[in-house]
Amino acid sequence: MRKLTALEARTSAAGAVDTDVIAVFQDSGKKPVPPRGAYSAHVERLRHGEAFAAKAGSLQFIRFGGKGSVESCLFVGFGLAGELTEEKVRSAGGHVWSKLLAEKSKSATVHLDTLFGAKGLKSDLSHARLARVFAEGLVLGAYRFNKHKTSSEAKEEASFGPAKITFLTQEKALKQQLDRELANVMAIAECVQLTRDWSNEPSNHGTPEHFAAEARKLARQHGLKVKVLTEADAAREKMGLYLGVGQGSEREGRIVVLEYNPKGVKRPKTVAFVGKGITFDSGGISIKPSARMEEMKHDMTGAATVMGATILAAKWGAPNRIVAILAFTENMPDGKAIQPGNVLKSRSGKTVEVINTDAEGRLILADVLDYAQDFKPDAVIDIATLTGAVSVALGKQAAGVLGNDDQLIDAVRRAGEVNGERMWQLPLWDEYFEDLKSDTADMRNSANDALGGTIRGAMFLKQFIRKGTQWAHLDIAAMASGVSQFSYLPKKGASGIYVRTLAQFAKDF
């Protein structure tokens, strides 16, 4: 894990800051507001040129001549102040990080007073909130996975980008708020980076046993209870679906059970997070096409997301108890692998005819969802790269969310909206189960056609949710990796998206 860029808040005259770059904000409807300090004359001179239109997402980087404590100025455009949104500010943070990286800046100072000072942008958004989401964009944009590279250039990249970014304001009260907000953002950076690192880990390194061992270490570091179930334990729990998926693999599966208990809270609610952790998905006997099969190392992103979110919720001091279950195994084809047409018995006692061995995620989730309900949670949320069909339905813009309780789904969606992580509710009508009925078992794990695949995957899971349990299912297959349209997410590899959503839910529920 790379060393994170330090974020700090300060109140001082701008001229007292020794930094490579100063960043000032500009509204396209007015002249930029220059920061006070020794180099304000430089910024004042630049603004007279009117070369920067300050459209949303635009930047202008200008190097100063001569000697001085500041080498460069970066203008950051937000468009019209009346059209400012949190997502635009977060995106600006991502763009700024990319520019600082391209210019090889070692430090930077962000002049917040040019954004919302006495003469700055006028917005209904709070000053502290604006600063926080801008900082989120910066730190979420600051990521590379080069763990397995050996060149000297790759080693230098391990500490790429600015080592420190200072947020400067003249308002003492705001500075105190920023101290808290930036601490929260640093927690986000750590936990999202963890999720991305886990998801990006090649499957020969990121085995079920490896992730279970890492989860133990992290649990000790963050004061979480932890228990790891082996396949022998799963057999005693009668998890026939979970074990069926992994029986074609030489590597044994592991189920990690984490528990976070809030301090000083009487009778907290219990939230169960369940994550799909297929460390490599070949499709089994229903083998996948070879093109881009290497990306199937990301099929454990649901479990990685639950890990990051649980730690983040603990760092934030969430007032609710969290039971997090990470189900790791591989889906491989060999002589012992499950075959299409096989019938497996679930932990709940229901039987399943396996029509497609590549519809394996729902099999392992069915057993661990049943297990999770033994903890008597007030809400259950599972998160999984479950279906390619969700990409057809929603593109790479949002996750699909389904469940049996609209109020719970609304709460999950609100937690996502607060963090700029979108999802869209899909229906879960009873008629969708018709195509999952089996002649030889209680149900099939897949339908004969590909229509409504995301909904049918969720409908299968619904059969294992007990009466009275509030449940929501997040299908993040489209958003788990390769999300290139957001400036603060990696263009390739794991996105780490929805870590903040789950942690926010645990905090607000």
C-alpha positions in Angstrom: 0.0 0.0 0.0 1.5 3.4 -1.1 2.0 6.1 1.4 -0.9 8.5 1.3 -0.6 12.1 0.5 -0.9 14.2 3.7 -3.7 16.7 4.0 -3.6 19.6 6.4 -5.6 22.7 7.1 -4.0 26.0 8.1 -4.8 29.6 8.8 -2.1 32.0 7.8 -1.1 34.6 5.3 -0.7 33.0 1.9 2.8 34.4 1.6 4.0 32.4 4.5 3.5 29.1 2.8 6.4 27.4 1.0 4.9 25.3 -1.8 5.4 24.3 -5.4 1.9 25.2 -6.6 -0.9 27.5 -5.4 -4.4 26.5 -6.5 -7.1 29.3 -6.8 -10.7 28.9 -7.8 -12.6 30.8 -10.4 -16.2 31.3 -11.3 -16.9 31.7 -15.0 -19.2 34.5 -14.2 -16.6 36.8 -12.6 -12.9 37.6 -12.4 -10.8 35.2 -10.2 -10.2 36.3 -6.6 -6.5 36.5 -6.0 -5.1 35.2 -2.7 -3.3 37.5 -0.5 0.4 37.1 -0.1 3.8 37.8 -1.7 2.8 36.4 -5.1 -0.7 37.9 -5.3 0.7 40.4 -7.9 1.5 37.5 -10.2 -2.1 36.1 -10.0 -3.5 39.6 -10.4 -1.4 40.1 -13.6 -2.6 36.7 -15.0 -6.2 37.5 -14.5 -6.1 40.6 -16.5 -5.2 38.5 -19.5 -8.7 36.8 -19.3 -7.2 33.7 -20.9 -9.0 31.4 -18.6 -12.8 31.0 -19.2 -13.2 28.9 -16.0 -15.6 26.4 -17.4 -16.5 23.4 -15.2 -13.7 20.9 -15.2 -11.2 23.3 -16.8 -7.7 24.0 -15.5 -4.9 26.4 -16.3 -1.4 25.8 -15.0 1.1 28.7 -15.2 4.7 28.8 -14.1 6.1 31.9 -12.5 9.4 33.3 -13.6 12.3 34.2 -11.2 13.0 33.0 -7.7 10.3 32.8 -5.0 8.7 30.5 -2.5 6.0 29.5 -5.1 6.8 28.2 -8.5 3.4 27.9 -10.2 -0.2 28.8 -10.1 -3.1 26.5 -11.0 -6.5 28.1 -11.9 -9.4 25.7 -11.2 -12.7 26.4 -13.1 -16.1 25.6 -11.7 -18.4 27.2 -14.2 -21.2 29.3 -12.9 -21.5 29.4 -9.1 -25.3 28.9 -9.3 -24.8 25.6 -11.1 -22.2 24.3 -8.6 -22.7 20.7 -7.3 -20.8 18.5 -5.0 -20.0 16.1 -7.9 -18.5 19.0 -9.9 -16.3 19.9 -7.0 -15.3 16.3 -6.4 -14.5 15.9 -10.1 -12.4 19.1 -10.0 -10.3 17.5 -7.2 -9.6 14.5 -9.5 -8.6 16.8 -12.4 -6.3 18.8 -10.1 -4.6 15.7 -8.8 -3.9 14.6 -12.4 -2.5 18.0 -13.3 -0.3 18.1 -10.2 1.0 14.6 -11.0 1.7 15.6 -14.6 3.6 18.7 -13.5 5.6 16.6 -11.0 4.5 18.9 -8.1 5.8 17.8 -4.7 3.5 20.0 -2.6 0.5 22.3 -3.2 -1.6 24.8 -1.4 -5.3 25.1 -2.0 -6.6 28.6 -1.4 -10.1 28.0 -0.1 -10.9 31.7 0.3 -10.8 32.1 -3.4 -13.6 29.5 -3.5 -16.0 30.8 -0.9 -14.4 33.7 0.9 -15.9 37.1 1.1 -15.5 37.7 -2.6 -15.5 34.0 -3.6 -18.1 31.8 -5.1 -21.6 32.0 -3.8 -23.2 28.6 -3.2 -25.8 26.9 -1.0 -23.3 24.2 -0.2 -21.5 24.6 3.2 -17.9 25.7 3.0 -16.6 22.7 5.0 -18.6 20.3 2.7 -17.2 21.9 -0.4 -13.6 21.6 0.9 -14.3 18.0 1.9 -15.6 16.8 -1.5 -12.7 18.6 -3.3 -10.3 16.8 -1.0 -12.1 13.5 -1.7 -11.5 14.0 -5.4 -7.8 14.6 -4.8 -7.2 11.5 -2.7 -9.5 9.2 -4.7 -7.6 10.2 -7.8 -4.3 9.4 -6.1 -3.9 5.7 -6.8 -1.7 3.3 -8.7 -1.2 -0.4 -8.4 2.4 -1.3 -9.1 3.0 -3.8 -6.3 4.4 -6.4 -8.7 6.6 -4.2 -10.8 10.3 -4.4 -10.3 11.8 -1.6 -12.4 13.5 1.4 -10.8 10.9 3.6 -12.5 8.1 1.6 -10.8 9.8 2.0 -7.4 9.9 5.7 -7.9 6.2 5.7 -8.7 5.5 4.2 -5.3 5.7 7.8 -3.9 4.2 9.6 -6.9 2.5 12.9 -6.6 2.5 15.6 -4.0 3.6 14.5 -0.6 1.4 17.1 1.1 -1.5 19.3 0.2 -2.4 22.3 2.4 -5.9 23.8 2.6 -5.5 27.4 3.5 -8.3 29.7 4.9 -8.4 32.9 6.9 -11.5 31.6 8.9 -10.4 30.0 12.2 -13.8 28.3 12.7 -13.6 26.8 9.2 -10.1 25.6 9.9 -11.4 23.6 12.9 -14.1 22.0 10.8 -11.6 21.2 8.1 -9.4 19.4 10.6 -12.2 16.9 11.2 -13.3 16.7 7.6 -9.8 16.1 6.3 -9.3 13.3 8.9 -12.5 11.7 7.5 -11.1 12.0 4.0 -7.8 10.4 4.9 -9.8 7.5 6.4 -11.7 7.2 3.1 -8.4 7.3 1.2 -7.0 4.4 3.3 -10.0 2.2 3.0 -10.7 2.8 -0.7 -7.0 2.1 -1.4 -7.3 -1.2 0.6 -10.4 -2.3 -1.5 -8.7 -1.4 -4.8 -5.5 -3.2 -3.8 -7.4 -6.3 -2.9 -9.4 -6.3 -6.1 -6.3 -5.7 -8.2 -4.3 -8.5 -6.7 -3.6 -11.2 -9.2 -5.5 -14.4 -8.3 -2.3 -16.5 -7.8 -1.4 -14.1 -5.0 -4.9 -13.1 -3.9 -6.1 -16.5 -2.9 -8.9 -17.2 -0.4 -6.3 -18.1 2.3 -4.3 -14.9 1.6 -7.3 -12.6 2.0 -8.4 -14.4 5.2 -4.9 -13.9 6.6 -5.0 -10.2 5.6 -8.4 -9.8 7.1 -7.2 -11.2 10.4 -4.3 -8.6 10.5 -6.6 -5.7 9.7 -9.2 -6.8 12.3 -6.5 -6.8 15.0 -5.3 -3.3 13.8 -8.8 -1.8 13.9 -10.3 -3.5 17.0 -12.7 -5.8 15.1 -13.7 -9.3 16.1 -12.8 -11.9 13.5 -13.5 -15.6 12.8 -12.4 -17.5 9.7 -14.4 -20.6 8.6 -12.6 -23.2 6.6 -14.3 -25.6 4.1 -14.6 -28.1 7.0 -16.4 -25.5 9.0 -18.6 -24.7 6.0 -19.4 -28.4 5.7 -20.5 -28.5 9.3 -22.7 -25.5 8.5 -24.2 -27.5 5.6 -23.2 -24.8 3.1 -23.7 -27.1 0.1 -24.0 -24.3 -2.5 -20.8 -22.5 -1.3 -18.8 -25.7 -1.2 -20.2 -26.8 -4.6 -18.8 -23.7 -6.3 -15.3 -24.3 -4.9 -15.1 -28.0 -5.3 -13.4 -27.7 -8.7 -10.5 -25.7 -7.3 -7.3 -27.0 -5.7 -7.3 -24.0 -3.4 -9.6 -24.1 -0.4 -12.2 -21.4 0.2 -12.4 -19.3 3.3 -15.3 -17.4 4.9 -14.3 -14.4 7.0 -16.7 -13.1 9.7 -15.9 -9.7 11.1 -17.8 -7.9 13.9 -17.6 -4.2 14.8 -19.3 -3.1 18.0 -19.7 0.6 18.7 -18.5 1.9 22.0 -20.8 3.6 24.5 -24.0 2.8 22.5 -26.8 1.0 24.2 -28.8 -1.4 22.1 -27.3 -0.6 18.8 -28.9 -1.7 15.6 -27.2 -4.5 13.7 -26.3 -4.2 10.0 -25.0 -7.3 8.1 -22.8 -6.7 5.1 -22.2 -9.8 2.9 -19.6 -9.7 0.1 -19.0 -12.0 -2.9 -15.4 -13.1 -3.0 -14.7 -15.2 -6.1 -11.0 -14.7 -6.2 -11.0 -16.0 -9.8 -14.0 -16.9 -11.9 -13.2 -19.1 -14.9 -17.0 -19.9 -15.3 -16.4 -23.5 -14.2 -17.6 -26.1 -16.7 -19.7 -23.3 -18.3 -16.3 -21.7 -19.1 -16.0 -18.1 -20.1 -14.5 -16.8 -23.4 -10.8 -16.3 -23.1 -11.0 -12.6 -24.1 -10.5 -10.4 -21.0 -10.8 -13.4 -18.7 -7.8 -12.0 -16.7 -10.3 -9.4 -15.4 -12.1 -12.1 -13.5 -9.7 -11.5 -10.6 -12.0 -8.6 -9.8 -14.9 -11.0 -9.1 -14.1 -10.7 -5.4 -14.7 -6.9 -5.4 -17.9 -7.3 -3.3 -15.9 -8.9 -0.5 -13.1 -6.3 -0.9 -15.7 -3.5 -0.7 -17.2 -4.9 2.5 -13.7 -5.1 4.1 -13.0 -1.5 3.2 -16.4 -0.2 4.3 -16.3 -2.0 7.6 -13.0 -0.5 8.5 -14.1 2.9 7.4 -17.3 2.7 9.4 -15.2 1.8 12.5 -12.8 4.7 11.8 -15.9 7.0 11.7 -17.2 5.6 14.9 -20.5 4.4 13.4 -23.2 3.9 16.1 -24.4 0.6 14.7 -23.1 -2.9 15.1 -21.7 -4.4 11.9 -21.5 -8.1 11.0 -19.4 -8.4 7.8 -19.2 -11.7 6.0 -16.7 -12.1 3.2 -17.1 -15.4 1.2 -13.9 -16.3 -0.7 -13.5 -19.2 -3.1 -12.5 -19.9 -6.7 -14.7 -21.2 -9.5 -12.5 -23.6 -11.6 -13.1 -26.5 -14.0 -11.6 -29.8 -13.2 -12.8 -33.4 -12.7 -14.4 -32.6 -9.4 -16.2 -29.4 -10.5 -19.9 -29.1 -10.4 -21.6 -29.9 -13.7 -24.7 -28.3 -15.4 -27.7 -30.3 -14.2 -26.2 -31.1 -10.8 -28.5 -30.6 -7.7 -27.0 -29.0 -4.6 -28.5 -28.5 -1.2 -28.3 -25.1 0.5 -27.7 -24.3 4.2 -31.4 -23.3 4.4 -32.4 -26.8 3.2 -33.6 -25.6 -0.2 -32.3 -27.5 -3.3 -30.9 -25.9 -6.4 -30.4 -27.3 -9.9 -27.3 -25.8 -11.4 -28.1 -24.9 -14.9 -25.1 -22.6 -15.5 -21.9 -23.0 -13.4 -20.9 -19.4 -14.4 -23.9 -18.2 -12.3 -21.9 -19.1 -9.2 -21.9 -15.9 -7.2 -25.5 -16.3 -6.3 -24.8 -19.8 -5.0 -22.2 -18.7 -2.5 -24.2 -15.7 -1.5 -27.3 -17.8 -0.8 -25.5 -19.8 1.8 -23.7 -16.9 3.5 -26.9 -14.7 3.4 -28.6 -17.5 5.3 -25.7 -17.6 7.8 -25.8 -13.9 8.2 -29.4 -14.0 9.3 -28.5 -16.1 12.3 -27.0 -12.9 13.8 -30.5 -11.4 13.8 -29.6 -8.2 11.8 -32.0 -5.3 11.5 -30.9 -5.0 7.9 -28.9 -7.1 5.4 -27.0 -5.7 2.4 -25.1 -7.9 0.0 -22.8 -6.5 -2.6 -21.5 -8.4 -5.5 -20.2 -8.3 -9.1 -23.1 -10.6 -9.8 -24.2 -10.1 -13.5 -22.9 -8.8 -16.7 -26.5 -8.0 -17.4 -26.4 -4.9 -15.1 -24.0 -3.3 -17.6 -26.6 -3.8 -20.3 -29.3 -2.3 -18.2 -27.4 0.7 -16.7 -24.1 1.0 -18.5 -21.1 2.1 -16.5 -22.9 4.9 -14.7 -24.6 3.2 -11.7 -25.0 0.0 -9.7 -28.3 -1.9 -9.7 -30.0 -2.1 -6.3 -32.9 -4.5 -5.6 -34.5 -5.8 -2.4 -37.6 -6.6 -0.4 -38.0 -3.3 1.4 -38.3 0.1 -0.3 -37.4 2.1 2.8 -34.1 0.2 3.1 -33.4 0.6 -0.5 -34.1 4.4 -0.2 -31.7 4.6 2.7 -28.9 2.8 0.7 -29.5 5.1 -2.2 -29.3 8.2 0.0 -26.0 7.0 1.4 -24.8 6.6 -2.1 -26.0 10.1 -3.2 -24.2 11.8 -0.3 -21.0 10.3 -1.7 -21.6 10.7 -5.4 -22.0 6.9 -5.8 -25.0 6.3 -7.9 -27.4 3.3 -8.0 -30.7 2.6 -9.6 -33.5 0.5 -8.3 -34.8 -2.4 -10.5 -38.0 -4.3 -9.9 -38.3 -7.6 -8.1 -41.7 -8.8 -9.1 -42.7 -12.4 -8.2 -43.3 -13.2 -11.9 -39.5 -13.2 -12.4 -39.2 -16.4 -10.4 -41.3 -18.3 -13.0 -38.2 -19.0 -15.2 -36.2 -20.2 -12.2 -38.5 -23.1 -11.4 -37.0 -26.5 -11.8 -38.4 -29.9 -12.6 -35.8 -31.7 -10.4 -35.1 -29.3 -7.5 -36.7 -26.4 -5.6 -35.3 -23.9 -8.1 -32.6 -23.4 -10.8 -29.7 -21.0 -10.5 -30.3 -19.5 -13.9 -32.9 -19.0 -16.6 -32.8 -20.4 -20.1 -32.4 -16.9 -21.7 -30.4 -13.9 -20.8 -33.3 -11.5 -20.4 -33.6 -9.7 -17.1 -30.4 -11.3 -15.8 -29.7 -8.9 -13.0 -33.3 -9.2 -11.7 -33.3 -13.0 -11.9 -30.0 -13.1 -10.0 -31.5 -11.0 -7.2 -34.7 -13.0 -7.4 -32.7 -16.2 -6.7 -31.1 -14.6 -3.6 -34.5 -13.5 -2.4 -35.5 -17.1 -1.9 -33.0 -17.3 0.9 -34.1 -14.2 2.8 -36.2 -15.1 5.8 -39.6 -13.6 6.5 -39.2 -10.3 8.4 -35.6 -9.7 7.3 -35.0 -6.3 5.5 -32.6 -7.0 2.6 -31.0 -5.1 -0.2 -28.8 -6.4 -3.0 -26.2 -4.2 -4.8 -25.0 -5.5 -8.2 -21.8 -3.6 -8.8 -20.5 -5.6 -11.8 -20.5 -2.6 -14.1 -18.9 -0.3 -11.6 -16.2 -2.5 -9.9 -13.5 -1.8 -12.4 -12.7 0.2 -15.6 -14.9 3.2 -14.7 -13.2 5.8 -16.8 -15.9 8.6 -16.8 -15.1 9.9 -13.3 -11.9 12.0 -13.0 -11.1 10.7 -9.5 -11.4 6.9 -10.3 -8.7 4.8 -12.0 -9.2 4.5 -15.7 -8.1 0.8 -15.4 -8.4 -1.7 -12.6 -10.5 -1.5 -9.5 -12.6 1.6 -8.7 -13.2 1.1 -5.0 -16.6 2.6 -5.5 -19.4 1.9 -2.8 -16.9 1.7 0.1 -18.1 5.1 1.1 -21.8 4.2 0.5 -21.8 1.2 2.9 -19.8 3.0 5.6 -22.2 6.0 5.3 -25.2 3.6 5.6 -23.7 2.0 8.7 -23.2 5.5 10.2 -26.7 6.8 9.4 -29.0 3.7 9.7 
